[in-house]
Amino acid sequence: MSAFMCSENHINTIVTFACQRRIDAYVDGLHFNAGADPQKWVDVLTKANRDSLEVRYGDTFPEPIPKFKKHRPETTPVEIVKLCQSFEYQACEVDDYKSTKAHRFIEAVLYEILTTMDGYDDAAWSI
């Protein structure tokens, strides 16, 4: 499968969800919460995606200039999981991806979805 540049809508949908859920996370000194500037996270995700394509294809890609726009408020958590998984596939080609701000942000989004699932709090911690 080939990698591609995620659309502005793709990235905006993930960031919008994070804002709506008031995700609170520290990522390499950057604090993300509903009051933070969502544009910086659009920029972080876009740059990670572009950097990955440059590593994967050994070429220079034009730097997109994305703008944060609230997008698709009706998006379900399952759709966000799929968008996050797709994003990670597109952005994982850099050697240190697991330590990037983009990966840590995506992890915070996925953690929010997992820990707010019906039954999560009632599930056994150990059996």
Backbone bond lengths (Angstrom), bond angles and torsions (degrees), N, CA, C in turn:
res aa  C-N    CA-C-N  psi(-1)  N-CA   C-N-CA  omega(-1)  CA-C   N-CA-C  phi
1 M - - - 1.442 - - 1.529 108.12 -
2 S 1.289 116.66 141.37 1.458 119.98 -179.43 1.521 110.52 -93.94
3 A 1.317 114.53 155.72 1.463 120.65 177.86 1.527 109.05 -90.38
4 F 1.321 115.77 154.52 1.462 120.37 179.62 1.521 109.74 -144.60
5 M 1.314 115.11 166.99 1.456 121.07 176.40 1.527 107.90 -82.22
6 C 1.330 116.27 120.32 1.464 120.03 177.76 1.521 109.31 -63.25
7 S 1.303 115.19 145.14 1.462 119.39 -179.35 1.533 110.55 -70.25
8 E 1.320 113.79 160.96 1.465 119.63 175.43 1.527 109.83 -59.34
9 N 1.332 117.66 -38.67 1.467 121.33 178.24 1.524 111.61 -63.16
10 H 1.329 117.09 -39.93 1.459 122.65 179.21 1.531 109.56 -58.26
11 I 1.325 115.53 -52.86 1.466 120.77 -177.92 1.520 110.92 -68.04
12 N 1.319 117.87 -42.10 1.464 120.70 178.34 1.520 112.19 -61.92
13 T 1.308 117.92 -34.45 1.460 120.95 179.64 1.526 110.67 -65.87
14 I 1.322 117.33 -42.13 1.471 120.81 177.79 1.532 110.01 -64.05
15 V 1.320 116.76 -47.56 1.467 120.43 -178.32 1.533 110.78 -66.61
16 T 1.314 118.15 -38.64 1.467 120.95 176.78 1.520 110.68 -59.80
17 F 1.328 116.53 -44.94 1.468 120.68 178.20 1.529 110.19 -58.82
18 A 1.321 116.75 -44.46 1.465 120.76 179.71 1.529 110.71 -60.96
19 C 1.310 116.66 -39.66 1.471 120.64 177.98 1.524 111.04 -67.06
20 Q 1.330 116.62 -44.60 1.464 120.62 -178.93 1.524 111.74 -62.79
21 R 1.319 116.77 -36.97 1.463 121.60 -178.93 1.527 112.29 -85.41
22 R 1.313 116.31 -1.37 1.460 121.66 -179.22 1.523 111.70 53.67
23 I 1.308 114.90 45.15 1.461 120.34 179.16 1.516 108.99 -62.13
24 D 1.308 114.55 130.46 1.449 122.52 -176.38 1.525 107.78 -119.21
25 A 1.313 116.39 111.70 1.463 119.79 -178.03 1.514 110.02 -149.53
26 Y 1.324 115.03 147.42 1.459 120.68 172.08 1.515 107.41 -102.16
27 V 1.309 115.88 126.48 1.458 121.28 -179.16 1.519 107.47 -130.51
28 D 1.317 116.30 106.41 1.465 122.06 -179.80 1.523 112.59 46.58
29 G 1.307 115.05 49.40 1.451 119.20 176.81 1.515 115.00 83.39
30 L 1.327 117.93 -9.30 1.464 120.66 176.17 1.522 108.14 -94.76
31 H 1.304 116.58 127.68 1.450 120.82 179.24 1.524 108.07 -95.49
32 F 1.312 116.55 124.26 1.455 120.22 177.38 1.510 108.56 -109.56
33 N 1.310 115.89 122.51 1.458 121.97 170.06 1.521 107.73 -152.42
34 A 1.314 115.98 179.74 1.465 119.09 -176.11 1.520 111.79 -60.77
35 G 1.327 117.77 -26.27 1.455 120.24 -179.72 1.515 113.76 -86.00
36 A 1.321 116.88 -10.09 1.468 120.67 -179.25 1.526 110.01 -76.17
37 D 1.288 115.92 170.00 1.463 122.36 -179.24 1.528 110.04 -80.24
38 P 1.331 118.71 106.11 1.461 119.81 -179.17 1.527 112.72 -63.76
39 Q 1.330 117.59 -23.07 1.466 120.03 179.64 1.524 111.25 -59.46
40 K 1.340 117.62 -36.49 1.465 118.65 -178.87 1.526 111.01 -64.23
41 W 1.352 116.69 -31.81 1.466 118.97 179.12 1.520 111.52 -77.27
42 V 1.328 116.89 -33.61 1.468 119.36 171.90 1.529 108.96 -60.48
43 D 1.325 116.78 -43.29 1.468 121.22 179.12 1.526 111.73 -63.92
44 V 1.338 117.05 -43.87 1.474 121.43 -179.85 1.531 109.92 -61.07
45 L 1.324 117.16 -47.56 1.472 120.19 -178.15 1.529 111.24 -66.71
46 T 1.307 117.09 -41.73 1.466 120.44 -179.71 1.526 110.85 -63.17
47 K 1.328 116.58 -44.24 1.466 120.08 179.80 1.527 110.99 -63.87
48 A 1.326 117.56 -41.79 1.464 120.70 179.05 1.522 110.94 -61.14
49 N 1.315 116.95 -41.76 1.460 121.89 178.99 1.537 110.29 -63.72
50 R 1.318 116.08 -46.72 1.465 120.52 -179.75 1.535 111.34 -64.31
51 D 1.330 117.20 -43.73 1.464 120.96 178.83 1.521 110.95 -59.03
52 S 1.326 116.47 -40.46 1.454 121.33 179.54 1.527 111.66 -63.61
53 L 1.330 116.39 -42.93 1.463 119.75 179.02 1.528 111.22 -63.99
54 E 1.328 116.63 -38.12 1.467 120.15 178.45 1.523 111.16 -64.34
55 V 1.339 117.02 -39.95 1.473 120.36 176.79 1.522 109.97 -67.97
56 R 1.307 117.18 -45.08 1.470 122.11 -175.84 1.526 112.12 -64.12
57 Y 1.321 116.04 -44.36 1.457 119.54 -173.45 1.522 113.96 -105.91
58 G 1.335 117.72 -2.87 1.461 121.02 177.18 1.511 113.62 61.12
59 D 1.293 116.51 36.04 1.455 121.37 -177.38 1.525 108.19 -135.34
60 T 1.288 116.81 165.37 1.455 121.07 176.32 1.523 108.21 -99.32
61 F 1.306 115.07 130.96 1.455 120.66 -179.25 1.523 108.65 -108.35
62 P 1.307 117.41 144.30 1.464 119.19 178.43 1.526 109.90 -60.33
63 E 1.300 115.18 142.77 1.457 119.01 179.98 1.517 109.56 -79.15
64 P 1.344 116.44 114.26 1.457 118.95 178.19 1.526 109.85 -68.27
65 I 1.292 116.63 155.27 1.457 121.87 177.09 1.529 106.92 -119.52
66 P 1.339 115.93 78.87 1.461 119.32 -176.86 1.520 111.36 -76.57
67 K 1.287 115.55 152.35 1.457 122.48 176.03 1.522 108.32 -120.87
68 F 1.329 115.88 136.21 1.459 118.66 176.68 1.520 109.75 -71.94
69 K 1.324 114.76 129.35 1.456 122.47 173.00 1.519 106.60 -138.72
70 K 1.317 117.10 129.30 1.465 118.69 175.57 1.519 107.13 -56.98
71 H 1.326 115.10 136.23 1.452 118.71 -171.55 1.518 110.33 -141.39
72 R 1.300 116.14 139.60 1.459 125.05 171.08 1.526 114.21 46.33
73 P 1.302 118.77 67.23 1.458 119.65 -179.16 1.521 113.82 -63.54
74 E 1.312 117.73 -16.93 1.465 120.66 -179.42 1.528 113.22 -88.10
75 T 1.304 118.10 8.04 1.464 121.80 -178.65 1.527 110.17 -64.05
76 T 1.315 116.35 133.38 1.463 120.89 -179.31 1.530 110.46 -84.74
77 P 1.322 116.68 159.50 1.465 119.17 176.26 1.536 113.31 -57.16
78 V 1.317 117.17 -37.41 1.470 119.76 178.87 1.529 110.46 -63.42
79 E 1.331 117.00 -40.51 1.469 119.63 177.36 1.525 110.75 -64.09
80 I 1.327 117.36 -37.57 1.464 120.32 178.37 1.528 110.03 -65.99
81 V 1.323 117.30 -40.59 1.476 119.97 176.81 1.518 109.95 -56.92
82 K 1.325 116.78 -47.44 1.472 120.39 -179.49 1.529 111.51 -63.17
83 L 1.342 117.02 -41.78 1.469 120.12 177.74 1.524 110.51 -62.88
84 C 1.325 117.03 -40.36 1.467 120.79 178.05 1.525 111.10 -64.92
85 Q 1.319 117.07 -43.41 1.465 120.17 178.33 1.521 111.08 -63.09
86 S 1.306 116.80 -42.15 1.460 120.49 177.54 1.519 110.14 -62.87
87 F 1.342 116.56 -45.55 1.459 119.46 178.74 1.522 110.78 -57.91
88 E 1.317 117.01 -47.09 1.463 120.15 -177.92 1.534 111.03 -60.52
89 Y 1.314 117.27 -38.04 1.466 119.90 177.12 1.522 110.73 -62.81
90 Q 1.307 116.81 -38.89 1.466 120.74 -177.97 1.532 111.78 -75.25
91 A 1.325 117.46 -24.12 1.465 120.85 -172.02 1.527 114.58 -107.92
92 C 1.317 118.39 1.95 1.475 120.51 -169.62 1.525 115.76 -87.81
93 E 1.303 119.64 2.77 1.466 121.00 -173.18 1.531 115.06 -75.48
94 V 1.323 118.08 -17.22 1.463 119.28 177.87 1.526 108.70 -74.55
95 D 1.331 116.68 146.44 1.465 121.04 -174.98 1.520 114.07 -57.66
96 D 1.301 117.31 -36.57 1.464 120.95 -174.27 1.524 112.79 -104.17
97 Y 1.319 117.90 27.19 1.462 119.97 -173.58 1.527 112.73 -51.98
98 K 1.329 117.88 -42.34 1.468 120.37 -176.30 1.531 112.61 -62.08
99 S 1.320 117.76 -17.95 1.464 120.21 179.23 1.529 112.54 -104.19
100 T 1.324 117.70 6.81 1.467 120.17 -177.59 1.524 111.58 -81.13
101 K 1.315 115.31 159.49 1.459 121.86 175.64 1.527 110.44 -60.81
102 A 1.324 116.04 -38.57 1.467 119.87 -179.13 1.525 111.05 -61.24
103 H 1.331 116.85 -47.62 1.469 120.30 -179.60 1.524 110.99 -63.05
104 R 1.311 116.30 -42.73 1.462 119.30 -178.79 1.528 111.37 -66.85
105 F 1.309 116.26 -35.10 1.467 119.67 175.75 1.529 110.12 -64.56
106 I 1.331 116.54 -47.50 1.469 120.71 179.33 1.528 109.83 -60.68
107 E 1.330 117.86 -40.46 1.467 120.72 176.89 1.529 110.88 -59.43
108 A 1.333 117.58 -40.58 1.464 121.06 179.36 1.529 110.70 -63.90
109 V 1.322 117.24 -39.40 1.462 121.19 178.03 1.528 109.82 -65.01
110 L 1.331 117.11 -47.65 1.463 120.68 -179.33 1.537 111.53 -64.51
111 Y 1.326 117.10 -37.90 1.465 121.60 177.62 1.528 110.48 -61.99
112 E 1.326 116.40 -41.88 1.467 121.15 177.89 1.526 109.99 -59.48
113 I 1.318 117.12 -44.87 1.471 120.37 -179.29 1.523 110.21 -64.62
114 L 1.319 116.69 -47.08 1.464 120.91 -178.45 1.525 111.63 -60.36
115 T 1.323 117.35 -48.62 1.460 120.38 -173.37 1.519 114.22 -78.38
116 T 1.318 117.82 -5.43 1.473 120.13 176.00 1.530 111.88 -109.87
117 M 1.327 116.90 9.02 1.461 120.44 176.80 1.524 109.94 -66.87
118 D 1.334 116.07 146.43 1.467 120.33 174.96 1.522 109.17 -54.88
119 G 1.321 115.85 131.67 1.459 121.05 176.70 1.517 114.84 88.24
120 Y 1.319 118.08 -8.81 1.479 120.27 -176.92 1.530 110.83 -58.86
121 D 1.332 116.90 -49.06 1.469 119.96 -176.99 1.524 112.33 -66.63
122 D 1.314 117.46 -27.04 1.471 120.46 -178.48 1.537 112.80 -88.36
123 A 1.306 117.90 -12.69 1.461 120.92 -178.17 1.521 110.80 -68.84
124 A 1.331 116.25 147.98 1.465 121.70 179.37 1.519 110.94 -66.23
125 W 1.307 116.31 139.56 1.459 122.09 176.41 1.531 109.31 -78.05
126 S 1.324 116.10 -29.79 1.471 121.35 -179.23 1.512 108.37 -153.06
127 I 1.330 116.09 147.22 1.470 119.79 174.81 1.512 109.87 -134.70
